[in-house]
Every structure is written in structure tokens, then in C-alpha cells.
Amino acid sequence: MNYKMIVTLLMIILVVVFTVQNAAVVTVTFLVWNIEISRALLIFLVLFIGIIIGWLSRSHVKR
């Protein structure tokens, strides 16, 4: 196996372990809404939002 495949398999294993360990349902309250979502999905969602905000602010600063 090559280097990229080994790294990819390790990352997939880490994501699966993380997801299994954080499968508990949490309640998120935002203004008047209450949403029940798994903790792992919430962490990935917040990470994705942070990446998008960073990407947008970086492109704005470059101009």
C-alpha cells in the first residue's frame, strides 16, 4: 500500500472512533429554537461553519 492510502485509512478509523464516542444526543438552544442533534454532528457542523467563515474572511482580506 502506498502512503496516501495508509493515511486515508487512519483518518477514516479516527473519524469512526470519534463518531462512536460522541454519539450522545445534545439539545442546542438558539434564540427560540431547540434542536436535538448528535454531539459528533454538531462538532462537524461547527467546524464546517468555521472553515467557511475563515475562507470568506481570507478572501475578503486579500482584496
N, C-alpha and C positions, 0 to 999 in steps of 0.2 A: 504494500500500500504506500501511496505517496504521502507527503507531509500535509497537504491540504485536506485529504480525506480523513486523516487521523485527527487533525484539529477540528474539523467539522463534526466528527463523531463525538469527540469530547465535549464540544459545545452543546450538542443535542442532548447528551446524557446529563449535563449540568442543568439545562433548561427543564428537562423532565423531572429531575430531583427537586429543583426549586418549586416547580408547579405542584408536585405531590405534597411537599412540606407546607405549602401556603394555600391549600385548597379551602380553608375555612371561609365561610361567608361573613362579610362585614357589611354594616349599614353605613352608607355615606349620606350625609345631610348637607345639601347645598341650597341655601335660601329656604324655599318652602318645599323642596323635593327631597324625598327619602328613597335611596336606591340601594338594593341589596345586590352585592356583586362579590365574586371570589377575590380574595386578597391578591393572588398572583395576577389576575386580570387587571386589577386596579393598579398594581405596580407597573405592569407593562403599559397600560394606558397613560399613566403619568409620565413614564419615560418617553413614550412617543410624543406626547404633547411638549415635553421639554426639548426634544430634538427638533421639532418643528419650530418652536419659538426661537431656539438658538440659530437655526438655519435662516429664518426670516430676519432676525436681527443682524446676523453677519452679512447678509446680502444688502441690508439697508445701510450698514456702516461702510461697506465697500464703496458705495456711491459717494 
